[in-house]
Amino acid sequence: MPRDPAPRPKTLRHVRDLADHGLAAPADLPQLEQVAAQFAVAVTPSMVDLIDPTDPNDPVARQFLPDARELDIRDEELADPIGDDPFTPVKGIVHRYKDRVLLKPVHACPVYCRFCFRREMVGPGSDALNAEELDAAIAYIAGNPEIWEVILTGGDPMILSPRRMAEIIGRLNDIPHLGLVRIHTRVPVVDPARVDADMVAALKGPRIPTWVVLHSNHWREFGEEGRAAIARLVDAGIPMLGQSVLMRGVNDDVETLTRTFRTMISNRIKPYHLNHGDLAKGTSHFRTTVAEGRALMKGLRGDVSGLCQPTYILDIPGGHGKVPLTDSYLTPVGEGEWIVEDPRGGKRPYRG
């Protein structure tokens, strides 16, 4: 009589679970417990399956497994590195640019990236918007006719149930001045089972399009189940873009970036942004320099299709906005010292 298949492991949320699965050395547990006390840990079964525990430089492991180097917090690192707080008129809303807002209905994720710029705001037990708070956030959007686009982020909004997602998408579609809903997520690759027929249907609003922006940093993240989840979205007519973070030891070479962006294109995802690493606490071991990032972007030109070319951007610390790291916005003033022009013409010093 055939046996039932062995159950897949649950999401690993404790460093002891990582050790039990061969993903952390027992000798490292005391320091890793210190890391986990500050920054949430979660690794989904889909990502566990893609980690090679024999490879000390595994690019999937480096993104999701806690590292003692996260305890090295530099003076320049910030709890709110991109400055969300000053632009939060009501809970769950960030309104930095006139024509678009962030709507953060949840502050939890299926996985916790070790480089996350909101790592001190997200995690188990973090507040989701309750019914009254969601009403206030949507009322704010409805009351500001200059807003054209709503970006669902968090946390990861695709951990919502299809019912709750459909409710939010429907309410946004009822606001006449909105023209686009965008969703920032890792779910299609890190927890692809969530992208079922009900979720796909929930994302499709009756009036305005929903675009899904997948965060992925390395081609190895695209497992078979993740590719199938992406296909379910695109086949349903939901356009997809891709955004990545440039990270030392993960994707900071032309060959890896090329293969990653080609993998996106082959899955019908247009690479959109390559983000320079933010000044999040405990992430200095990931950050490249601006000069290194610019050299990598130059290396992608010529022999790599234009479809595979994202824009290399900096989210200027302090809430001053995102700009391309090109000569039009960047002036060198010394070794690793720059003046960055923000979107409104202000001059901002940046070191990196």
N, C-alpha and C positions, 0 to 999 in steps of 0.2 A: 504494500500500500504506500503510495507516495507521501512523503512528509510535506507538511506546510513549510513554505519558505521561512527562513529565520527573519524575525522582525528587524527592521533597520534601526540603528541607534537613534535615540532622541538627540535633540540639540544639546551640545556639551556646554554647560554654563559654569562649571567649577574647575579650578586647576587640577583638583584630584581626578576629575573625569578625564582631563587631558592626559594625565599620567597613566591612567588605566587603559587608555587607547594607544599608548606608545607615542603620544604627541608632546610629552614634557618629561624631562628627566627628574626622577625623584629628588635628586640633590638640589634641583633648582626651585622646588616648590615653595620654600619660605619666601624667597624674593618674589616669585610669581603671585603668591597670596597678597603681598603688599601692593603689587600692581592691580590685582583684581579688586582690592579694597577701594581703589581710587577710580578705576576705569572699568566699565562693565565688560564681561566676557560672554560670548555666545558664538558657537561654531555649528552650523547646520550639518545634517548628515550629507547633503550634497557636496559641501566643501570638504568635509572629512574624507569623503571618497576620493577627492582629487589631490589630497596631500600625500606626498611621498615622504614618510617619516625617516627614510634613510638619507635624504638630501638635506643638509643643514642650510642650504640656500633656497629651499623650495619657495617659489614666489607666491603660492597660495597660503602656505603656512605663515610667511612673513606678514601677510596682510591681516590675519585673523588670530594667530596665537599670541598670547601676551609675552612680552619680552622685558627682561630686567632693565633694559636701557630706557624704558618708559619712566623709570624713577628719576632719571636725570632731567630735571626741569630747569630750563634756562631763564635768565632774567627777562629776556625779550619775549618769552612765550606768554600767551594770554588765555584766560578762561573763555573769552568771547572774541576770538581772533578776527572775525570779519565784521564785528560791530552790529549784531542784530538788535541788541537791547535798546539803543537810542531810537530805533525806527519801529518800535512795537507800540502802536496806539491802543490796541486792545489785545488781550491774551490770544495767542495763536496766529497773529498777523504780523508780518514784517513788511513795511511799506517804504522801501528805499528809493525806488524809481517811480515816476508819476504813473506810467502806464501799466504797471504790474505789481502784484503783491505775492508774498509767500503766505500760504495757509498751512499751518502745522497742526493737523488734527490729532496726531499721536507723537509721542516722544520715545517710542521703543522701536527696535529693529529686529529682524530675524538673525542677523549677525552684527557683531560690533567690530568695526574696522579699527585697527590700532593707530591709525593716523587721523581719525575723525576730527573735524574742526568743531563739532558740537559734542565732543565726548564727555564734557562735564554737565551736559544738559539732558543726555539720553541714557536710557538703561532701564532695567526692571524696576517697576514701581514709579517710574516717571509719570507725571500727570498727562492723561489724554484730555482733550476738551470734553467737558460734560455738555449736556443738551443746551443749557443756558449760555455757556461760553461759545459753543458753535453758533448758536443763534446770533450772538453779538458779533462774532467774526463775520458771518455772512451779511449781517445788517451793515457792517462797516463797508464791505465791498459794494453792496447795493447802493449805499449812500454816497459813493464817490465815483461819479460818471467818467472820470478820466482813466479809471482802471479798465484795461482791455484784456489783460491776461491774469489768470490765477495759477500759481505754481503750487501744487500739493507736494509738501515735503515733510520733514519731521526731524527725527525718526524716519521711518519708511511707511508711507501711506498705504502701500499695498499689503500691509499686514491687517488692514481692515477687512471685515467680512464683506462679501459681495453686496449684501443688503445695505450696509452702512456706506460703502463706496457708491452704490447706485443712488442713495439718498443725497449724498453730497454733490455728485455730478449733476443730478437732476435739479437741485436747488441753484447751482451755479448757472445751469442752462436757462433758468427762469429769469436771470438778471439781464435785461435787454442790452446793456452797453458792453457786456463781455463778448469777446470774440474767440477766446482760446482757453483751454485748460491744459496745463502741462503737469506731468507727474514725474518726479525724480525718485528712482527706485533701484534697488539691487535685486529685488525678489526674483525676476525671471531666471537669473543664473544661480542665486544662492538658495532659493527655496521654490523651485519651479512648480511644484505640485499646487501651489496657491493659484497659479495662472490656469484655472480651469474654465470651463465654458461659462459658468455663472460670473466669474470675475471679468472675463472678456466682455460679456454682455453689459455688465455694470459700468464699464469704462466708456461705453459708447453713448454719448449724450444725444438728445433728440434734435438739437439745433446747432451746436458749435462743436468743432473737432476736439478730441483729446489726443495729445501727443505724449508718448512715453519716452523718457530719457533714461537710458540704462547706464548705471555707473559700473564700469568694469575697467580693470587696470592691466590685465594680462590675458593673453589668449588661452592660457591653461584653465581659466575660470569657465570656459564654455564647454561644459559636459554635454553628453547626449540629451539628458532630460532638459537642460537649460536651452539648448538649441530648439528643442521641440516646443518649449513654452514660448520662446520668441516667435516661432513660426505661427503659433496660435494667435498671437497678437497681430502680426503683420498680415496674415491671411484674412483676418477680420477687418482689415482696412485701417488699422491703427498705426499711424506713422511712428517710427522710432529713430531717436538720435542716441549717440553714445558720448559719455563724458568720462574722463580718466584723470587721475592725479599722477604727476610725475614723481617717482619715488626711488631713492637710492636703493640699490640691491633688489629691486623688483622689476623695473622697466626702463632704467636709465641707460639704454643703449639703442642704437638705431635698429638693429635686427629685431629686438623684442617689440619696440613700438611699431615697426612695419608689420610684423606678423599679427600683433594685436589689432591694429586698425584694419588690416585685410580680413581678419576674422570677423570683425564687426560688419564690414561691407558684404562679406559672403553670407551673412545672416540678415542682410537687408537693414542694417543699422548704419546711419551716417555718422562718422566721428565728428563731434561738435566742439568740445572744449578739452584741452589738456591743461589741467590746473597746476600752477606752481604750488608747492606745499605750503599750507597755512601755518601760522605760528601757534599751533595748538600745543598745549602743555605735554611734555614728554615725547615729542615727535622729532627731535633734532636729528636722530639717526636716519630718518627718512629723507630729510630735505636736501635737495641739490641746490646749487647756486643758480642765480638767474643766467649767468654767462654759460653754465653747462647746459641749461635748458634751451637757450637760444642756439647753441651749437648743434644740439640734437635736432631741433626743428630745421635748421639749415641742411643737416644730413639727410632729412627725409625728402628734400626737394630733388627733382630731376628724375630719379629712377623709381620713384614711388608715385602711384597714381594720385592725381589731384583729389579724387574722391576720398582718399585715405588721409587727407591733411586736415587736422583740427586746428583751431586757433589756440595758441599758447597764451594763457591769461594769468593775471595776478588779481586776487581779491585784496585790495589795498587794506591793510590793517586799520581798524578804527571806523569802519563803515563807510569808507569813501568810494566804494564801488569797484567793479571789475573793469580791467582794461587789458588790451592785448600787449604782450611784452615785445613791442616792436619799436623801431627808432622814433616813430611818431609820438610815442608816449613815454619814452625812456631816455634819460640823459645820464651817462656815467660821470661821476664826480670824484672817483677814487677807487681803489681796489675793493671790489664788492660793495661799493656805495653808489646809490642811484637816486635821482630825482624822478619820481613817477608823476605824470600828469593825470589827475583823476577825470572822470567823465564831464565834470563841470569846469575844467580848466585850472583847478587848484594844484599846487605843487606840493608833493608829499615825499619826504625822505624815506628811503627803504634800504636796508642793509641785507645782503644775501646773494 
